[in-house]
Each structure stands twice: as structure tokens, then as C-alpha cells.
């Protein structure tokens, strides 16, 4: 009951349990690292893609036609959008 590879049985069992615990901890750390890497990749992909949504509206032509130039038409359309989303 004493010698297996020149170690007492209890000491060898303790060593195996410690190795098993270390492997378990290492595996848990690897899983956490993989999860963090996955989250980081998803965030980078989201940043590269841009927005997840856009909003489109239709303006009656009579509103835009009242403006005298292209610049004023653009300004009027922008102001209508701002007013819609600020209220």
C-alpha cells in the first residue's frame, strides 16, 4: 500500500486530485477566454457593419416644391425630419 512510482498512495492520490483540479481550472479559463474573444469579434463586426436600423419617411411634394432652390429643399426636408424625431 505504500509505493507506486516511489510515492505513498495518499500522496499520489493527492497529486492526481491537484492535477485534475488544475485541468478543470485551465479548461474553465479557456472557455472564458473563448467567450471573451467571441464577444469581442461580434462587437468588431457590429462596428464595421454600421447601424442595425434606418428610418425612411415620405414627404409630400407640395412641401418640397415650395422651396426656391435645391439647397432650400434639402434644408426643408432636414427640418421636417428633425421636427418629427424631436417631438
C-alpha positions in Angstrom: 0.0 0.0 0.0 2.9 2.3 0.1 4.9 2.6 -3.1 3.7 3.4 -6.5 6.4 5.2 -8.5 8.2 5.9 -5.2 5.3 7.9 -3.7 3.0 6.9 -1.0 -0.5 6.1 -2.2 -2.1 9.1 -0.4 0.5 11.5 -1.8 0.0 10.1 -5.3 -3.8 10.4 -4.9 -3.5 14.0 -3.7 -1.2 14.8 -6.6 -3.7 13.3 -9.1 -6.5 15.3 -7.5 -4.5 18.5 -7.7 -3.7 17.8 -11.4 -7.4 17.1 -12.0 -8.4 20.4 -10.3 -5.7 22.3 -12.3 -7.0 20.8 -15.6 -10.6 21.8 -14.6 -9.5 25.3 -13.8 -7.5 25.6 -17.0 -10.5 24.3 -19.0 -12.7 26.9 -17.4 -10.2 29.7 -18.1 -10.0 28.5 -21.8 -13.8 28.6 -22.1 -13.9 32.1 -20.6 -11.2 33.3 -23.0 -13.0 31.8 -26.0 -16.2 33.5 -24.8 -14.5 36.9 -24.5 -12.9 36.5 -27.9 -16.3 35.7 -29.4 -17.9 38.7 -27.8 -15.0 40.9 -29.0 -15.3 39.6 -32.6 -19.1 40.2 -32.5 -18.6 43.8 -31.3 -16.0 44.4 -34.0 -18.3 43.1 -36.7 -21.1 45.3 -35.4 -18.9 48.3 -35.6 -17.8 47.5 -39.1 -21.4 47.0 -40.3 -22.7 50.3 -39.0 -26.3 50.8 -37.9 -28.7 48.0 -37.3 -31.6 50.2 -38.4 -32.6 53.1 -40.5 -35.7 55.2 -40.8 -37.3 56.4 -44.0 -40.1 58.9 -44.4 -42.0 60.3 -47.4 -42.6 64.0 -47.7 -45.4 65.4 -49.8 -44.1 67.0 -53.0 -46.0 70.2 -52.2 -43.9 70.9 -49.2 -40.6 70.4 -51.1 -41.8 72.3 -54.2 -42.4 75.5 -52.2 -38.7 75.9 -51.7 -37.0 78.1 -54.3 -33.6 76.2 -54.6 -32.2 72.8 -54.2 -30.4 73.9 -51.1 -33.6 75.2 -49.5 -35.4 71.9 -50.4 -32.7 70.0 -48.6 -32.9 72.3 -45.7 -36.7 72.0 -45.5 -36.6 68.2 -45.7 -34.0 68.1 -42.9 -36.0 70.4 -40.7 -39.1 68.2 -41.2 -37.1 65.1 -40.1 -35.7 66.9 -37.1 -39.1 68.1 -36.1 -40.5 64.5 -36.5 -37.9 62.9 -34.3 -37.7 65.6 -31.7 -41.4 65.6 -30.8 
